[in-house]
Amino acid sequence: MSRVQLVVTGEMERVALAASLRHSFPAHELDFLPTQKVQDFTSSRLGNHPGRVPGLKTRAQEMAQAIVSAFSPGRFLNAIPDLVLAVDDLELVNVDQPHIVTTYLARELELTLKDRKFLPADETRVRELLRRRASFHLFVPMPEAYFYAESAALTRAGAKAASRFDVAQHDTEAFEVDDPAYRQWLEKRAPNAVEPHRHPKQYLRYLCDPSASAERAYRETKEGALALEKLAWSEVTARRARETYARALLEDFADGIGANWQSPGSVAPLTARRSGGLLRNLAPAVPPTAAVLGQ
């Protein structure tokens, strides 16, 4: 049996991601520890990590602390997770710079390890556990995007209107839709929405309430959770050159529990399994001085 700790930033994932993964790997015994929800750090535009500044707490600290704490000294090896899977949404505000997001977290993890002031032997052990048992992945731009790859998921989410997103031609991780009825709905419901044509959750709200008559036709912890719990991830990742971040997550998760993910195709290089990284799938942070010298 594999003991898994999920670290997430969304309520829907807190409620339903463990069930979703269990649904996709029915042949494996999975012991999910209570899912830990932390502050997201991708909903604002990220730049270079500021380092440790007195009085300033970065939004990535909770994520880094949750990952490192899973392997803190004093915990017996048979009590720590076999796999820590941390996930955040890339969000539209950072969708053009995923490398900044992963670099930012890598830097935060290094600073968090330094903050802990581990004994040298303890730090070596924690770092080895992080490399073998911890991963960070991205839903691009958010988990609702993947519902469009499975029509039944949209139905479970409560969609009443037909989606105009062409899943046969486009990658859900590059979501964009042109729907005149949606534009009219936005005038009533969200006239100030930013890039709504690229926002899968906003479009899903329209699909669930095309008449603009309900205040909360789509709720992440209800309709969203129902869609995610039974999501056919094999269908989501069935197309070789698309949904590469989702495939990276599932292949890495499968490897972590001793399974195989039967979905041949490319994986996102930023979050693909790697050897010698800071985490199972995350490259080490480049020290600021090295980054300057390399320019």
Steps between C-alpha positions, in 0.01 A plus 500: 500500500628847410458782752431824311488858625330751270575872536258716303391863473136464392186389683393271216834320512483477878163330475545283192857454373575194713183330375589598145841336521358194674244471217780503242711237677241247623743209509728666756451532872532867586499642851434872461584707804264796560549738209681815607379829353742793493513851357531519124794701368417523130194726494725807479767560238830357621845639442836414650483369854577788742685278744448535872400858582422589865125532544421360154344157463475367147182321396706193409620446855202293607545268204872457564450451873234235444727304264808518723307432821384163367858377541612689810750325730346305785242323286556129452557386144197272514281795602595750233322509162623284216405787274422869553315644202467879507290675235416861420317661208718679249224763456466731202715769657801266484404277209776642280772443761470158666879494534479801733249312718714188537818703555321710761392194699844340469653813650239500778574137581872574531431794731260290707767231545742772609244647742462164675869498601521123476802312625711402195400133521133589536511740204666234285225253593220751436645599163526137395137438597391809308685376190345155521154562643376855431364664184349832396262519206283752319139492385501715186350750525269343761341157559169589333683513166524121500124456526471606136690189392222278639143597413365295791706712739326814376166327558601404853604861556146606412547634146169569328623676186720328242867593516639682197858412596631269226683230696572306180716783369636678807697429815296557816818638662486780242129558553332761282139515387296717265133481597264792420248384761775501761592857410137606556494313833817681612330835449251400769712292732862613470538814289846572646642150465862488381558280194181298555545323163810334649349422840364141519333550838319815392378329183384203707295737716326611182442141383338421836283813492447610138189698592690700767223422746690322778744662738721194554426237238857375513670442835851358525431285805172360360468483122875545450583224745253264329668565166851453639434189707418284199702687240622266225864607512582237237267685263646836598853383415412288196646742243877476469600864460243657733427527874871457570486637855218263595693209347814600693300494825341163433819332380687631803222394739488156341876460538478610863250227586664232287246510217505586131300771329378365167494823301790527257588854405713795594527641850570858604880526543469737796308250713613168351672237713873568522802365682711717725237769541393685810174301495409191298404730213639843583843631410710660775474873543772697322676720757442871423873561446520213252197632315665841462828350381313288247327796334 
